[in-house]
Amino acid sequence: MNRARVLWQFVRNDAVGRSLGIAIALVAWFAATWLSLGVASLLPFLGVALWWRYRLVGEDAVQDDLDDIL
């Protein structure tokens, strides 16, 4: 906890430290945003792939006889 307090004081009191802190926060925010956009852009492709697989296999793979379990 002492390191966090010293780092916070550095960021508050030093102009260069403040600039570096803001730059690191912006880079982290953009990285998280681009990662989530990348994942979101892959979801339609995953949906199409699953639909294509369902279309090739047919309905036999989806329907199951639950009487076998009981």
N, CA, C and O atoms as a DFTB+ gen file, in Angstrom:
280 C
 N C O
     1  1       0.819      -1.181       0.000
     2  2       0.000       0.000       0.000
     3  2       0.870       1.254       0.000
     4  3       0.463       2.300      -0.505
     5  1       2.048       1.144       0.559
     6  2       2.941       2.281       0.625
     7  2       3.382       2.701      -0.783
     8  3       3.513       3.890      -1.071
     9  1       3.606       1.716      -1.650
    10  2       4.006       2.030      -3.033
    11  2       2.903       2.778      -3.773
    12  3       3.177       3.710      -4.529
    13  1       1.676       2.374      -3.558
    14  2       0.554       3.052      -4.211
    15  2       0.454       4.500      -3.742
    16  3       0.177       5.392      -4.543
    17  1       0.677       4.737      -2.460
    18  2       0.611       6.092      -1.930
    19  2       1.736       6.955      -2.495
    20  3       1.516       8.113      -2.848
    21  1       2.946       6.387      -2.581
    22  2       4.081       7.129      -3.140
    23  2       3.850       7.424      -4.621
    24  3       4.143       8.524      -5.089
    25  1       3.329       6.452      -5.352
    26  2       3.040       6.660      -6.774
    27  2       1.974       7.732      -6.962
    28  3       2.090       8.570      -7.856
    29  1       0.924       7.712      -6.118
    30  2      -0.128       8.704      -6.223
    31  2       0.402      10.107      -5.933
    32  3       0.017      11.063      -6.605
    33  1       1.270      10.239      -4.951
    34  2       1.873      11.536      -4.648
    35  2       2.730      12.022      -5.804
    36  3       2.746      13.211      -6.122
    37  1       3.451      11.078      -6.438
    38  2       4.271      11.441      -7.597
    39  2       3.405      11.967      -8.730
    40  3       3.731      12.978      -9.352
    41  1       2.314      11.289      -8.993
    42  2       1.423      11.706     -10.083
    43  2       0.768      13.048      -9.752
    44  3       0.583      13.877     -10.643
    45  1       0.420      13.270      -8.501
    46  2      -0.227      14.533      -8.116
    47  2       0.724      15.721      -8.151
    48  3       0.326      16.819      -8.538
    49  1       1.973      15.515      -7.753
    50  2       2.892      16.642      -7.567
    51  2       3.781      16.925      -8.768
    52  3       4.277      18.043      -8.902
    53  1       3.997      15.963      -9.634
    54  2       4.934      16.144     -10.738
    55  2       4.168      16.250     -12.050
    56  3       3.301      15.424     -12.335
    57  1       4.487      17.267     -12.848
    58  2       3.790      17.468     -14.126
    59  2       4.110      16.350     -15.106
    60  3       3.228      15.894     -15.834
    61  1       5.359      15.905     -15.135
    62  2       5.737      14.809     -16.035
    63  2       5.043      13.517     -15.599
    64  3       4.540      12.760     -16.430
    65  1       5.022      13.276     -14.292
    66  2       4.328      12.090     -13.784
    67  2       2.850      12.115     -14.104
    68  3       2.266      11.083     -14.434
    69  1       2.242      13.279     -14.011
    70  2       0.821      13.419     -14.344
    71  2       0.594      13.137     -15.829
    72  3      -0.357      12.450     -16.201
    73  1       1.469      13.670     -16.662
    74  2       1.342      13.434     -18.106
    75  2       1.521      11.962     -18.440
    76  3       0.784      11.411     -19.257
    77  1       2.500      11.329     -17.808
    78  2       2.707       9.897     -18.046
    79  2       1.519       9.075     -17.545
    80  3       1.110       8.106     -18.186
    81  1       0.977       9.464     -16.412
    82  2      -0.187       8.753     -15.882
    83  2      -1.388       8.858     -16.802
    84  3      -2.087       7.873     -17.039
    85  1      -1.625      10.044     -17.317
    86  2      -2.742      10.236     -18.255
    87  2      -2.505       9.461     -19.545
    88  3      -3.427       8.853     -20.089
    89  1      -1.250       9.484     -20.037
    90  2      -0.938       8.764     -21.272
    91  2      -1.118       7.260     -21.090
    92  3      -1.656       6.591     -21.973
    93  1      -0.675       6.724     -19.960
    94  2      -0.828       5.290     -19.705
    95  2      -2.298       4.924     -19.575
    96  3      -2.722       3.883     -20.078
    97  1      -3.081       5.765     -18.907
    98  2      -4.513       5.501     -18.773
    99  2      -5.209       5.530     -20.137
   100  3      -6.078       4.701     -20.405
   101  1      -4.833       6.473     -20.992
   102  2      -5.429       6.536     -22.335
   103  2      -5.058       5.328     -23.182
   104  3      -5.904       4.779     -23.888
   105  1      -3.805       4.917     -23.115
   106  2      -3.368       3.737     -23.874
   107  2      -4.112       2.493     -23.392
   108  3      -4.546       1.674     -24.202
   109  1      -4.258       2.353     -22.080
   110  2      -4.995       1.201     -21.541
   111  2      -6.455       1.243     -21.967
   112  3      -7.034       0.207     -22.294
   113  1      -7.056       2.431     -21.968
   114  2      -8.459       2.543     -22.380
   115  2      -8.631       2.186     -23.848
   116  3      -9.550       1.451     -24.208
   117  1      -7.738       2.710     -24.708
   118  2      -7.827       2.381     -26.131
   119  2      -7.577       0.900     -26.381
   120  3      -8.223       0.301     -27.240
   121  1      -6.655       0.307     -25.646
   122  2      -6.398      -1.126     -25.816
   123  2      -7.626      -1.949     -25.445
   124  3      -7.986      -2.889     -26.154
   125  1      -8.262      -1.600     -24.343
   126  2      -9.467      -2.330     -23.939
   127  2     -10.597      -2.115     -24.938
   128  3     -11.355      -3.043     -25.222
   129  1     -10.719      -0.916     -25.468
   130  2     -11.767      -0.628     -26.448
   131  2     -11.538      -1.399     -27.733
   132  3     -12.473      -1.990     -28.274
   133  1     -10.313      -1.403     -28.229
   134  2     -10.035      -2.122     -29.466
   135  2     -10.186      -3.624     -29.283
   136  3     -10.605      -4.325     -30.204
   137  1      -9.843      -4.125     -28.089
   138  2     -10.025      -5.549     -27.828
   139  2     -11.497      -5.905     -27.857
   140  3     -11.878      -6.914     -28.451
   141  1     -12.327      -5.094     -27.227
   142  2     -13.755      -5.393     -27.211
   143  2     -14.356      -5.232     -28.612
   144  3     -15.271      -5.972     -28.975
   145  1     -13.857      -4.282     -29.398
   146  2     -14.336      -4.153     -30.771
   147  2     -13.915      -5.357     -31.604
   148  3     -14.672      -5.819     -32.459
   149  1     -12.718      -5.863     -31.360
   150  2     -12.260      -7.052     -32.081
   151  2     -13.105      -8.264     -31.760
   152  3     -13.462      -9.032     -32.654
   153  1     -13.429      -8.441     -30.489
   154  2     -14.272      -9.565     -30.088
   155  2     -15.673      -9.394     -30.665
   156  3     -16.266     -10.356     -31.153
   157  1     -16.199      -8.185     -30.612
   158  2     -17.537      -7.935     -31.142
   159  2     -17.596      -8.138     -32.651
   160  3     -18.631      -8.547     -33.178
   161  1     -16.500      -7.858     -33.352
   162  2     -16.507      -8.064     -34.800
   163  2     -16.389      -9.541     -35.154
   164  3     -16.763      -9.935     -36.259
   165  1     -15.882     -10.363     -34.249
   166  2     -15.784     -11.799     -34.523
   167  2     -17.085     -12.543     -34.251
   168  3     -17.272     -13.648     -34.759
   169  1     -17.982     -11.969     -33.469
   170  2     -19.231     -12.655     -33.139
   171  2     -20.110     -12.970     -34.356
   172  3     -20.660     -14.070     -34.409
   173  1     -20.275     -12.075     -35.331
   174  2     -21.062     -12.457     -36.511
   175  2     -20.437     -13.618     -37.289
   176  3     -21.155     -14.469     -37.813
   177  1     -19.109     -13.655     -37.364
   178  2     -18.451     -14.761     -38.053
   179  2     -18.680     -16.078     -37.320
   180  3     -18.879     -17.115     -37.953
   181  1     -18.652     -16.043     -35.992
   182  2     -18.930     -17.240     -35.214
   183  2     -20.372     -17.693     -35.427
   184  3     -20.634     -18.889     -35.550
   185  1     -21.298     -16.753     -35.470
   186  2     -22.695     -17.096     -35.723
   187  2     -22.898     -17.731     -37.088
   188  3     -23.635     -18.708     -37.221
   189  1     -22.249     -17.179     -38.095
   190  2     -22.359     -17.751     -39.446
   191  2     -21.740     -19.142     -39.485
   192  3     -22.280     -20.040     -40.130
   193  1     -20.619     -19.328     -38.805
   194  2     -19.980     -20.648     -38.783
   195  2     -20.871     -21.677     -38.097
   196  3     -20.987     -22.808     -38.568
   197  1     -21.496     -21.295     -36.995
   198  2     -22.403     -22.224     -36.320
   199  2     -23.633     -22.517     -37.163
   200  3     -24.094     -23.658     -37.211
   201  1     -24.164     -21.508     -37.822
   202  2     -25.319     -21.734     -38.705
   203  2     -24.941     -22.657     -39.860
   204  3     -25.715     -23.540     -40.230
   205  1     -23.753     -22.456     -40.430
   206  2     -23.300     -23.287     -41.548
   207  2     -23.123     -24.733     -41.101
   208  3     -23.489     -25.658     -41.825
   209  1     -22.561     -24.931     -39.908
   210  2     -22.378     -26.292     -39.386
   211  2     -23.732     -26.943     -39.129
   212  3     -23.910     -28.123     -39.432
   213  1     -24.672     -26.214     -38.586
   214  2     -26.006     -26.745     -38.347
   215  2     -26.664     -27.132     -39.666
   216  3     -27.352     -28.149     -39.755
   217  1     -26.443     -26.309     -40.685
   218  2     -27.033     -26.575     -41.989
   219  2     -26.442     -27.835     -42.620
   220  3     -27.153     -28.598     -43.274
   221  1     -25.138     -28.050     -42.422
   222  2     -24.496     -29.232     -42.992
   223  2     -24.883     -30.508     -42.254
   224  3     -25.115     -31.537     -42.889
   225  1     -24.956     -30.460     -40.949
   226  2     -25.242     -31.654     -40.155
   227  2     -26.723     -31.996     -40.211
   228  3     -27.095     -33.165     -40.310
   229  1     -27.555     -30.984     -40.147
   230  2     -28.986     -31.213     -40.193
   231  2     -29.590     -31.209     -38.808
   232  3     -28.921     -30.915     -37.817
   233  1     -30.865     -31.539     -38.758
   234  2     -31.585     -31.491     -37.493
   235  2     -31.348     -32.722     -36.638
   236  3     -31.724     -32.732     -35.466
   237  1     -30.740     -33.752     -37.185
   238  2     -30.521     -34.974     -36.409
   239  2     -29.585     -34.738     -35.235
   240  3     -29.730     -35.376     -34.193
   241  1     -28.647     -33.848     -35.386
   242  2     -27.711     -33.579     -34.301
   243  2     -28.359     -32.783     -33.178
   244  3     -27.898     -32.839     -32.038
   245  1     -29.423     -32.041     -33.482
   246  2     -30.061     -31.200     -32.474
   247  2     -31.092     -31.983     -31.679
   248  3     -31.182     -31.820     -30.462
   249  1     -31.868     -32.824     -32.337
   250  2     -32.918     -33.575     -31.657
   251  2     -32.298     -34.743     -30.895
   252  3     -31.446     -35.464     -31.414
   253  1     -32.742     -34.909     -29.664
   254  2     -32.193     -35.956     -28.821
   255  2     -33.362     -36.705     -28.179
   256  3     -34.416     -36.131     -27.906
   257  1     -33.153     -37.968     -27.953
   258  2     -34.159     -38.787     -27.295
   259  2     -33.872     -38.795     -25.806
   260  3     -32.921     -39.435     -25.356
   261  1     -34.684     -38.091     -25.045
   262  2     -34.465     -38.030     -23.606
   263  2     -34.928     -39.301     -22.890
   264  3     -34.636     -39.482     -21.708
   265  1     -35.645     -40.177     -23.591
   266  2     -36.077     -41.420     -22.982
   267  2     -34.892     -42.322     -22.668
   268  3     -34.989     -43.176     -21.787
   269  1     -33.787     -42.152     -23.362
   270  2     -32.601     -42.971     -23.092
   271  2     -32.045     -42.664     -21.704
   272  3     -31.512     -43.555     -21.043
   273  1     -32.162     -41.436     -21.263
   274  2     -31.615     -41.027     -19.971
   275  2     -32.494     -41.553     -18.834
   276  3     -31.982     -41.999     -17.807
   277  1     -33.791     -41.499     -19.015
   278  2     -34.710     -41.920     -17.969
   279  2     -34.850     -43.396     -18.052
   280  3     -35.583     -43.992     -17.263
